[in-house]
Amino acid sequence: MKITNILAGAMLLSSSMFAVTITTFDSTPFSGSGSASFKFGNDASSGEVFDIPTKLGSVKGDSSLRANGYEWALSWNVDPTLSWSYTTVINGLQTIDFEIDIVPDAYNQIFNSAGYSLTGTKNSKGAGIKNFTVQAYVPYPGTYIPVGDVSVPGVSGVKGTKTDSNDNSNLGGVGPFVAFGPAVTPLKMGVKISFESTLTAGDQLSLNGTLTIEKDAPPVPEPATFGLIGAALVALGAVARRRA
């Protein structure tokens, strides 16, 4: 589904490594992997690699809301779709990378969407988010696809809850696929998420999004084209009869 679902949660900053919990939705075997990495301001990035044992599944990081200040989860279909969620109570610049192995094919269309739910407490100065962008990489990390960029408008001074979303065609998160080229046959795809948060005690920010790529379906001939094909077949038949 293309429309971004806004998730919610809360958290604090600390540990650099974490375990993951994998749930599989499909018995079709797939021998792959993925990774999640996080950077806060100018700190060194931290992250984890996880297995992708089946065609459909999900993974959830073991970072604690109370101890770490953020949490994350991914779900995937290696055919390929990558959905992600991330929640934080950390203030300032944050950069997140998610990537998965996928089934290689000649892909040349992309749909990328993202959104946020921002909650500020009544007693805070007001929560905010700015410079929220999601870049697409197909394949990850080497090939950046500019037409896959998502930029969601920021907001400041929120007391209460504010939500917003967008997609790479700037239609608010509802489509359509956008062509890119030349076609690529990647082994991986992923996203780089970046934003600056303004959060004080009690505020929280939840983000999520979906990256999907696909290849063009063979074009369906128009009725006039079917007529031309039929006329050509009749002509070929007549020539064959004359030669017989």
Helices and strands as residue ranges (DSSP letters): E 20-24, E 29-40, E 46-54, E 56-61, H 65-68, E 70-77, E 81-88, E 92-101, E 107-120, E 127-137, E 144-152, E 155-158, E 160-167, E 178-184, E 188-198, E 204-214, H 223-243
